[in-house]
């Protein structure tokens, strides 16, 4: 009965997302659509080395570009089909052709993220199983405005990255090393967002003490998936060297070298303008200070986690790590708080008293996503966000909520 009821929850969540899918068009979609189109037109081999990009050169990992190329092929296949139907079946609704040519790629590019939203909700439901928490916290995820705003309105792929990472984390909690490595590596091959979790998850793996045979099997399988995902772009013997260089020079550094890229965090309080993170503070570049602060915070989390590894502690450690990275690293975009909400939603099943802190983060994050995107238009909020002290208060509140959340490790 519970699963039957949950089906209707998922269906309503799907309808909600489809209903707002065309509400906004973020400039990021221009890149996604053009990369998919050019990948099909030019071919994948040496795609990253190409020139003359309509918007910007591809700065996303191989799996992301494979997805965009696949959506372009699907678009072409459907367009060919509906033209054939239009030419051969008199009653075929011709306006569908114009809709597909104008909106089809937008729909296809956003659809995988939308589905990933729902899949994460299903995983939350299955994790808590028959407990009432299953229905409550999966619904909290599915109807959280920041979740469907990110995927359905903005069209970002954060939900896909986090779905792949979550599948790996859940496998790790079940002591399935191979599945963990494969899923998590696929997440990194799609986007590097969850690289911040590597130290925490490495700690868990070490504590679980796998055999040499298990390691050999898991690493060999992971290597196979790395090759399968990347070889399309560089079918050469030095594939792994090429892939490492791609991440170091194009993917991980990012395009914006400022203190903050519209994230209401610590660096927003220092200077929210276009100040490079090479700027010196106390004799050190801001980028170094941010990395050291983040590394120190992660070290404390790891020391705490090594005493006992439980699902509750793992989700807590991951949530705190996401907060530390968002608040203190430089070059952080507003969307980079997304990895906090996945483990945090699971953690609420163990510590429901944190719900009000969670909601505080959700509200501020939604406002942060809205800032500069302005969709849907709401003049009073837009005007307020242009007032410096207002966004500074939001950044301070972020830090305040972080302190409260972090103190819950005693519970």
Secondary structure, DSSP 4 states (H G I P E B T S, - for coil): -HHHHHHHHHHHHHHHHHHHTTS---THHHHHHHHHHHHHHH-STT-TT----SS----S-HHHHHHHHHHHHHHHHHHHHHHHHHHH-TTS-THHHHHHHHHHHHHHHHHHHHHHHHHHHHHHHHHHTTSHHHHHHHHHHHT-HHHHIIIIII---HHHHHHHHHHHHHHHHTT-HHHHHHHHHHHHHH-GGGGGGHHHHHHHHHHH---HHHHHHHHHHHHHHHHHHHTTT--STTHHHHHHHHIIIIISS-S--BSEEB--SHHHHH--SS-BTT-EETTEEHHHHHHHHHHHHHHHHHHHHTT---HHHHHHHHHHHHHHHHHHSSSEEGGGGHHHHHHHHHHHTT-GGGHHHHHHHHHHHHHHHHTTT--S--HHHHHHHTSHHHHHHHHHHHHHHHHHHHHGGG-
